[in-house]
Amino acid sequence: MASLEQGNQQSRKNVELSIHENRLVSMEQHQDPKGEDFNYAKRGQWLRAAILGANDGLVSVASLMMGIGAVKREVMAMILAGFAGLVAGACSMAIGEFVSVYTQRDIEVAQMKRDKRNNCTVGDDEDEQLPNPFQAAIASALAFAVGAVVPLLAAAFIREHKVRLGMVIAASSLTLLVFGWVGAVLGRTPVVRSAVRVLVGGWMAMAVTFGLTKLIGSTGL
C-alpha cells in the first residue's frame, strides 16, 4: 500500500511538471524573439497612424496639384501649390495629433489619480506607458511630409503639362499601392484588398478635385 501511494504521488508530480512545461512552451510561442509578448493590435495602432499620415500627405498634395494643373499649365504653379499643401498639412496633422494625444494623456493621468485615491495599485510601468504628445505630433508631421513629397518630386522636372499630370498620377498610384501593401503585410491583413482600397480612394480624391476645379475654371466662377 505504501509503495502504491508513493507511486501515485510521483505520478501526480510528473503530471504537474508536464502541465507546467506545456504552459511555458505556450507562453514562449506567443512571445517575440526578444521575449516580450507580441500584440498585433498594439502594432496596428502605430502602423495605422503612420500609414494614415503618409497616405493623407500623398493624396492631399497630389489632389491639390491635380486641381491646380486642371486650370494652370505652368509647372511653378503646381509646385507652389503642392509645397503650400505640404507645409499646411504637416502643421495641421502635428497640431491635431498633439491636441488629441494630450487630451488622451490628461484622461489617463486623471484616471490614475482616481485609482490612487481609491487605494488601487498603480505601477511605475503605467507612468512609462503614458502617450507622449510631442513625439506623436512630430511623427504625424513627418509621415504626412513623406507622402506629400512623392507628387512634388514627380512633377518638379517635367515641363510638358500633360506628361506632368500623368507622372503625378503614376507616381501617386504606385506609392498608394506600396502603402496598402506595407500596411497589409505588417498588420497581417489581405494584401490585395488593402492595396486596392487605398489605390481607389486616392484615385477618387484626385479625380474629384481635378474635375470640380476644371468645371469651375471653365465656367469662370
C-alpha positions, 0 to 999 in steps of 0.5 A, a space after each residue: 500500500 505504501 509503495 502504491 501511494 508513493 507511486 501515485 504521488 510521483 505520478 501526480 508530480 510528473 503530471 504537474 511538471 508536464 502541465 507546467 512545461 506545456 504552459 511555458 512552451 505556450 507562453 514562449 510561442 506567443 512571445 517575440 524573439 526578444 521575449 516580450 509578448 507580441 500584440 498585433 493590435 498594439 502594432 496596428 495602432 502605430 502602423 495605422 497612424 503612420 500609414 494614415 499620415 503618409 497616405 493623407 500627405 500623398 493624396 492631399 498634395 497630389 489632389 491639390 496639384 491635380 486641381 491646380 494643373 486642371 486650370 494652370 499649365 505652368 509647372 511653378 504653379 503646381 509646385 507652389 501649390 503642392 509645397 503650400 499643401 505640404 507645409 499646411 498639412 504637416 502643421 495641421 496633422 502635428 497640431 491635431 495629433 498633439 491636441 488629441 494625444 494630450 487630451 488622451 494623456 490628461 484622461 489617463 493621468 486623471 484616471 490614475 489619480 482616481 485609482 490612487 485615491 481609491 487605494 488601487 495599485 498603480 505601477 511605475 510601468 503605467 507612468 512609462 506607458 503614458 502617450 507622449 504628445 510631442 513625439 506623436 505630433 512630430 511623427 504625424 508631421 513627418 509621415 504626412 511630409 513623406 507622402 506629400 513629397 512623392 507628387 512634388 518630386 514627380 512633377 518638379 522636372 517635367 515641363 510638358 503639362 500633360 506628361 506632368 499630370 500623368 507622372 503625378 498620377 503614376 507616381 501617386 498610384 504606385 506609392 498608394 499601392 506600396 502603402 496598402 501593401 506595407 500596411 497589409 503585410 505588417 498588420 497581417 491583413 489581405 494584401 490585395 484588398 488593402 492595396 486596392 482600397 487605398 489605390 481607389 480612394 486616392 484615385 477618387 480624391 484626385 479625380 474629384 478635385 481635378 474635375 470640380 476645379 476644371 468645371 469651375 475654371 471653365 465656367 469662370 466662377 
